[in-house]
Amino acid sequence: MQVGEYTSLAFMLPAATLAGYAIGYLLDRALGTTFLKIVFLLLGIAAGFVQLIRQVLRDTSNRENG
């Protein structure tokens, strides 16, 4: 069923955002910088949206083909 797939989408975007921020935060602490958490936060948001769009496109193509 697609219910499970769409439920996972609700967690994917926040998880990617949090992972990006965490990576940036850890790199900032290790390197003594202050801007990497923002860069990786934006990368995490972008990665979450890319994955969301991929899933929606996959579902719409499956619906058209079958």
N, C-alpha and C positions, 0 to 999 in steps of 0.2 A: 504494500500500500504506500501511497505517497504521503500519508500523514506523518510517518516517522521522518521522512526526508525533509518535509517542511518544518517540522519541529526542530530538527537539527539546524536549520537555517536561522532560527531564532537565537541560537547560542553561538553560531559561527562568527557573526559580526562582532559581538562584544568580546569573544575569546581572542579573535585576531587583533582587535584593538588593544586589549590588555597585554597580550604577548608582545606586541610591538613596543608598547610603553615600557614593559619590564625589561626588554632587551636594551632599549635606549637608556633606561635608568641605570642598569648595571654597567653599560659601557661608559656612561658619564662618570660614574663613581670610579671605575678603573682607570680612566684616562684623564680625569680631572677637568672635564668639560661640562658645559651646561646646556648645550643645544641638541645633543643626540636624542634625548628622550622625545623631543618634539618631532624630529625627523623620523624616528622609528614609529612614533604614534601615528603619523600620517601614512607611513608605509603599511602599518597594520590595518588602518582603516581602508586603504586602497585594496589591500589583499582580501579583506573581508568582502568588499563590494564586488571584486572580480570573481570571487568564488560564488557569491550570490547570483550574479549575472550568468555565470556558467551553468549553474544548476537550473535556473529558470529557462535558459535557452535549450538545455538538454531535455527538460520536461516538455516544452512546447514542440520540439522536433519529434519526440516520441509520440506525442498526442496526434500530430499530423500524419505520421507514418503508420500508426497502428491503431 
